């Protein structure tokens, strides 16, 4: 079970991919499809999407277990981030927008989560709601704070230099975090889609939700203007978990 749980965190995390120099790193719309494998056996699928909704951009990540896995450990995760489009001159960052709304709904075996966050970037406040526990609280924000999913799309738009480390402010599960992303090396890898020149990064994650951490997660991004996540790996108690890009529109 631990391996399959780790799976979800990888996906939600992927649910999430990272990016190069500006917001042109990814197309709008964009759709990425990934296969999830555990010890070499396919155990699920994930989809990551970017949608243009006029004044907002919506990021959606979905992960589902394969039928054979669902018989004893059903996984059905949906993470949605809504960004309000902003002018870089006003926001202070060269990105498509800032988080206005975030929702994470998780079914992983007996584990359930349904959390929602409303971001008031100008007022520097976030309203956190745990729908399952009937909890509603307000927390302060820093100047530029992302939700867990949007933060990785933001990183994907930044220059990634080997040996350098990137920090991004994230609010997740009632806490502010400065998430560290280490840029390890450049490497050529091969998947079913072919050979890719990649940049290998390692997020050092501290929070729960999609940033839940029980071990290192390694992500291979294409070393080009798109920074597509072609491969993610993490070790578990028995074997390893992989998320591999298999297709989509990008």
Residue pairs with C-beta under 8 A, 6 or more apart in sequence:
1 73
1 109
2 214
2 236
2 237
3 38
3 39
3 236
3 237
3 238
3 239
3 241
4 38
4 43
4 65
4 69
4 73
4 75
4 108
4 109
5 108
5 109
5 111
6 214
6 215
6 234
6 236
6 241
7 36
7 38
7 43
7 44
7 63
7 75
7 241
8 63
8 75
8 77
8 106
8 108
9 210
9 212
9 213
9 214
9 217
10 36
10 217
10 232
10 234
10 241
10 243
11 34
11 36
11 44
11 46
11 61
11 63
11 77
11 243
12 61
12 63
12 77
12 79
12 104
12 106
12 148
12 149
12 209
12 210
13 152
13 203
13 205
13 210
13 211
13 217
13 232
14 34
14 46
14 48
14 61
14 219
14 229
14 232
14 243
15 46
15 48
15 61
15 62
15 63
15 77
15 79
15 149
15 210
16 48
16 61
16 79
16 148
16 149
16 152
16 153
16 210
17 32
17 48
17 152
17 153
17 156
17 219
17 221
17 227
17 228
17 229
18 152
18 153
18 155
18 156
18 181
18 201
18 203
18 219
18 221
18 227
18 229
19 25
19 26
19 152
19 153
19 154
19 155
19 156
19 157
19 158
19 221
19 226
19 227
20 156
20 157
20 158
20 159
20 160
20 224
20 225
20 226
20 227
21 157
21 158
21 159
21 225
22 94
22 157
23 94
23 95
23 96
23 157
24 225
25 156
25 157
25 225
25 226
25 227
26 50
26 153
26 156
26 157
26 226
26 227
26 250
27 50
27 249
27 250
28 50
28 51
28 52
28 57
28 96
29 49
29 50
29 51
29 52
29 249
30 48
30 49
30 50
30 248
30 249
30 250
31 47
31 48
31 49
31 50
31 248
31 249
31 250
32 47
32 48
32 49
32 228
32 229
32 245
32 248
32 250
33 45
33 46
33 47
33 245
33 246
33 247
33 248
34 45
34 46
34 47
34 48
34 229
34 243
34 244
34 245
34 246
35 42
35 44
35 45
35 243
35 244
35 246
36 42
36 43
36 44
36 45
36 46
36 63
36 241
36 242
36 243
37 43
37 241
37 242
37 243
37 244
38 236
38 239
38 240
38 241
38 242
39 238
39 239
39 240
40 239
42 66
43 65
43 66
43 68
43 69
44 63
44 64
44 65
44 66
44 69
44 75
45 63
45 64
45 66
46 61
46 62
46 63
46 64
46 243
47 60
47 61
47 62
47 248
48 59
48 60
48 61
48 62
49 58
49 59
49 60
49 61
50 57
50 58
50 59
50 153
51 57
51 58
51 59
51 60
53 82
55 84
55 85
56 82
56 83
56 84
56 85
56 97
56 100
57 82
57 83
57 85
57 96
57 97
58 80
58 81
58 82
58 83
59 80
59 81
59 82
59 83
59 149
59 150
59 153
60 78
60 79
60 80
60 81
61 77
61 78
61 79
61 80
61 149
61 210
62 77
62 78
62 79
63 75
63 76
63 77
64 75
64 76
64 77
65 73
65 74
65 75
65 76
69 75
73 108
73 109
74 107
74 108
74 109
75 107
75 108
75 109
76 106
76 107
77 104
77 105
77 106
77 107
77 108
78 103
78 104
78 105
79 103
79 104
79 105
79 148
79 149
79 210
80 101
80 102
80 103
80 104
80 149
81 99
81 101
81 102
81 147
81 149
81 150
82 99
82 100
82 101
82 102
83 96
83 97
83 98
83 99
83 100
83 150
84 97
84 98
84 99
84 100
84 121
85 96
85 97
86 95
86 97
86 98
88 94
88 95
91 97
91 98
91 144
92 143
92 144
93 144
93 154
94 157
95 154
95 157
98 119
98 121
98 144
98 146
99 117
99 119
99 121
99 145
99 146
99 147
99 150
100 118
100 119
100 121
101 116
101 117
101 118
101 119
102 116
102 117
102 119
102 147
102 148
102 149
102 150
103 115
103 116
103 117
104 113
104 114
104 115
104 148
104 209
104 210
105 113
105 114
106 112
106 113
106 114
112 132
113 132
113 209
114 130
114 131
114 132
115 128
115 129
115 130
115 131
115 173
115 209
116 128
116 129
116 131
117 126
117 127
117 128
117 129
117 147
117 171
118 126
118 127
118 129
119 126
119 141
119 145
119 147
119 171
120 126
120 127
120 141
121 141
121 144
121 145
124 140
124 141
124 142
124 143
125 138
125 139
125 140
125 141
126 138
126 139
126 140
126 141
126 145
126 171
127 136
127 137
127 138
128 135
128 136
128 137
128 138
128 139
128 174
129 135
129 136
130 136
137 174
139 171
139 174
139 176
141 171
141 176
142 169
142 176
144 169
145 169
145 170
145 171
145 176
146 154
146 168
146 169
146 170
146 171
147 170
147 171
147 172
148 170
148 172
148 207
148 209
148 210
148 211
149 210
151 168
151 170
151 179
152 203
154 168
155 166
155 168
155 181
156 221
156 227
157 227
158 166
160 166
160 183
160 199
160 201
160 221
160 227
161 183
162 183
162 184
162 185
162 186
162 199
163 183
164 183
165 180
165 181
165 182
165 183
166 180
166 181
166 183
167 178
167 179
167 180
167 181
168 178
168 179
168 181
169 176
169 177
169 178
169 179
170 176
170 177
170 178
170 179
170 207
170 211
171 177
172 207
172 208
172 209
172 210
172 211
173 207
173 208
173 209
175 207
177 206
177 207
177 211
179 203
179 204
179 205
179 206
179 207
179 211
180 203
180 204
181 201
181 202
181 203
181 204
182 201
182 202
182 203
182 204
183 199
183 200
183 201
184 200
184 201
184 202
184 218
185 199
185 200
186 197
186 198
186 199
186 200
186 223
187 198
187 199
187 200
187 220
188 195
188 196
188 197
188 198
189 195
189 196
189 198
189 220
189 230
189 231
190 196
191 230
191 231
191 244
191 245
192 244
192 246
193 230
193 245
193 246
193 247
196 220
196 222
196 223
196 230
197 222
197 223
197 224
198 220
198 221
198 222
198 223
198 230
198 231
199 220
199 221
199 222
199 223
199 227
200 218
200 219
200 220
200 221
201 218
201 219
201 221
202 216
202 217
202 218
202 219
203 211
203 217
203 219
204 213
205 211
205 212
205 213
205 217
206 213
214 236
215 234
215 235
215 236
216 234
216 235
217 232
217 233
217 234
218 232
218 233
218 234
219 229
219 231
219 232
220 229
220 230
220 231
220 232
221 227
221 228
221 229
221 230
222 228
222 230
226 250
228 245
228 250
229 243
229 245
230 244
230 245
231 242
231 243
231 244
231 245
232 242
232 243
232 244
233 240
233 241
233 242
234 240
234 241
235 241
